[in-house]
Amino acid sequence: MTHSCDAVVVSCIDWRLHPYVGMFTHNTYGSIDFISVAGSVKGLTDEQPNEDLLSNIQLSIDLHSPSTIVLTS
């Protein structure tokens, strides 16, 4: 059985943002994979990117074939 989602969302671990980011992305994109990591987008722009974050994004792509990657900060 194959499972897919519409988007993978990368967000900060700040719990205060989760309801808003989750509601917006679910209403905008439908089904989502949600990745929460300290610094969120900063982990992709640093001189040495966060390899764990990149691995999680790649895992979502490999397993669920999202058509969109949403970066929030």
N, C-alpha and C positions, 0 to 999 in steps of 0.2 A: 504494500500500500504506500503510495506516494503522498506526502503532505507538502503543501506549498503555502507561501504567504505573499502578500502584496508588497511589503516593505520590511526592511530591517531598520530599527531606530536606535541610534546611539545617544544616550543621555547621561547627564551627571548623576551621581549617587544621591544628591540632595533630595530627600524624601518630600520636601515641600513642592517640588516641581512635578513629581510623578503623576498626580491626578490630572494636571493640565496638559502635560506632554502626551500622556496616554489617551486622554479624551480627544485631543486635537488629531493625533496621528491615527487613531482608530476611526474617527469620523471622516478623515481625509483619505486614508489609504485602505481601510478595511482591516484585514488580518495582518498582524505585525509580529516580528520577533523583536524583543526589547532587550537591549544591552545597556546595562547601567555600570558606569565606571567613573572613578574619581578623575576629574579634569575633563572628561568626555572628549570633545574635539581637540583639546590641547594635546592629547595623547597621539594625535595624528599629525600635528604640526611641529612637534619638537624635533630637534636635530636628530635624535634617536627615537623613532616612533615606539609607542607601546606595543610590543609584539603580542602580548596577550589579547589586546583589543583587536589587532589585525587578525589574529587567529580566530577570534569569535565572529568577526564579520565574515571571514572566509567560510567558517563552519555553517553559518546561516545561509550563505550563498550555495554551498555544496548540498545542504540538506533540504532547503526550502525554496530555492530559486526565486528570491524576491526580485521584483523589477525595479525597485527604488531603494536607495540608501538615504536615510534621513539623519542629518547631524544636527543635534541641538546643543546649546550651551547656556 
